[in-house]
Amino acid sequence: GPGFAIPGGGGGGGGGRGPQNNINVGLNWTRSSTNLVNAYPSLAGATDTQGLNASAGWTIGKGRTSNTFRVNYNHNHVSTTNLYSGVLDVPGDAGIGGVSLQPFDWGIPSISFSSFGGLSDPTPRRELDQTYTVSDTITWHTAKHNWRFGTDYRRILQSFRSAKNAEGSFIFTGFATALDSNPQANPNSGSDFADFLLGLPQETSIQSVLSGTDAFNFRANSYDFFAQDDWRWRPNLTINAGLRYEYGGPFTEANNRISNLDVAPTFSAASLVLPGGTGAFYGNYPNSLIRPDRNNFAPRIGVAWKPPARFSPKTVVRFGYGINYNLAQYSTIVQ
């Protein structure tokens, strides 16, 4: 983030600098709208995206030490809709039963044919992602060392509502109109479109029958600590070494509306387990249903060495090694 570090103050009789301050704020807002076109106009839709990022930082320095405190808020909202969500109950008017009755889920059921890909419109979706971040970094310059110590804390909120397959999927293959009494003996004699006109799909699937799709509100915590030293050991040799610890907690749901399977070690049996519940095979489960990973230590080291000028005046040798962790997989799991 923006900020500055106070250079080393003078010594010898208290000639150091007094406190210096720097305050900065930032605000960024974006919005975009995309039309989802289709060869069939009735299968069109739209996606609207709105983003907001607000930040503020305060840096105070005195002598060889400076401290930077930062706060940040990130907001991203995505909305996808078709021509029927909340407007027209297409499955109801077509007499299709067993699908979601919620107006948010309304749309054209997914229809597939063996002779061509089929028809489907955009899936209604609302998603709001929010992240609150608080950070603090201390910089200390002394002799040949430039030390940095810091910590970050993030509160992550994800709310979404998605009607994935709430109106059902129907696959027509010509199975019902095959000429032979045993369609498998003469699979190409039927017509997939004739099956469609008769309302006889070979395969159907649906996500939810009773209530459709509700909104889910997930939240997680993430934090880290780090220490780093930029050590100018010699005029031609610098060593940069540090250690970082990161923790990314798995998501929990505000109303505990998540579930998982507690599976036997031999995969011969499985039982349903709810947040904070006890499984038949692996005991107690946390509210996130996923046990967190708490050993994410990330060391890193870098070396820069310049050979003596008489050997190679334009050469600098650099070496670096580090470990990094990607903690974004929990977002994929909860959705």
Secondary structure, DSSP 8 states (H G I E B T S, - for coil): -----------TTT-----EEEEEEEEEEEEEEEEE--SSGGG-EEEEEEEEEEEEEEEEEETTEEEEEEEEEEEEEEEEEESSTTT--HHHHTT--SS---GGG-S--EEEESSS--B-----EEEEEEEEEEEEEEEEEETTEEEEEEEEEEEEEEEEEE-TTTT-EEEE-S-TT-SSSSGGGSTTSS-HHHHHHHT--SEEE-S-SSS----EEEEEEEEEEEEEEEEEEETTEEEEEEEEEEEE---EETT----EEEE-TTSS-EEEE-TT-EETTTEE--TTSS-----EEEEEEEEEE---TTT-TT--EEEEEE-----THHHHHH-
